[in-house]
Amino acid sequence: MDQAVPSGIVDIGVGSASILAGTIPALDIFGVPFYFDTREKLNKAVAVGTPIRDTLDAEIEKTGLNAVFWIPYGSIAMAMRDEPVRTPDEMSGKKIRSFSAVSSQFSEAVGAAPVVTSGGEQFLALQRGLVEGGLTGWSSFTGRRLYDVAKYAVATDHSYETHFALMKQSTWDSLSPEQQQIFEEVGKSLETELLDEVFSVVGEVKAELEGKMEVIELTPEEKMKWKEAKAPIAAQFTDGAGPVSLAVFDEAEEIQ
């Protein structure tokens, strides 16, 4: 999609932060564990007019794209095929599906081996035993029927994923001011609605998984052990990072 929109094959399409991060490394900030794990933090990072949002929108524009509005996707949890896990030390040596550079770093930080696959491939990867677990959004547990190939859902909720409604910048510029205003007004309203759903859908998914998967809720002590794994990932994000990534990281640190 990040190629189809700027080339003009399609006028508008949905792209994810984890994919666009290949071109805009600063977008990987959302993958740093536990930096955006509350609604309060997200309100300070993804709402229109916030420093992180403004910086990232500007970077997206430099690629010839316009993020007409953002599409909240939600927190990332973990599906485990055969064995439950509660703490990072139980991850050692396990092959874990990842979907981005930072999610792979997270797996490595807890001693697992990341295997990058797309969202559509994770079902088969779990089914065939190519991986023993996978990092994924809550909606995928039900939407992609992961409960058919995995026994456990571990509520790590360690990172956040967002998508964008992308339009070619020249196409956006060709719209009348009135048309642009419609996109902006509807998009802003939609973002708020979807961000509300991001938090409510987790409870709905957990209820739907009853009898299909065991949902593992971590104790505060167990979650703290996962949080301790973020230090090397935060260091990797800043190591050799450009000024934009560093600026975004500083803003993220401010809202912790």
Sequence and secondary structure as in RCSB ss.txt:
>XXXX:A:sequence
MDQAVPSGIVDIGVGSASILAGTIPALDIFGVPFYFDTREKLNKAVAVGTPIRDTLDAEIEKTGLNAVFWIPYGS
IAMAMRDEPVRTPDEMSGKKIRSFSAVSSQFSEAVGAAPVVTSGGEQFLALQRGLVEGGLTGWSSFTGRRLYDVA
KYAVATDHSYETHFALMKQSTWDSLSPEQQQIFEEVGKSLETELLDEVFSVVGEVKAELEGKMEVIELTPEEKMK
WKEAKAPIAAQFTDGAGPVSLAVFDEAEEIQ
>XXXX:A:secstr
 TTTTTTTSSSEEEEEHHHHTTT GGGGGGGSTTTT SHHHHHTTTSTT HHHHHHHHHHHTTTEEEEEEEEEEE
EEEEESS    SGGGGTT EEEE SHHHHHHHHHTT EEEE  GGGHHHHHHTTS SEEEEEHHHHHHTTGGGT 
SEEEEEEEEEEEEEEEEEHHHHHHS HHHHHHHHHHHHHHHHHHHHHHHHHHHHHHHHHTTTSEEE   HHHHHH
HHTTHHHHHHHHHTT  HHHHHHHHHHHHT 
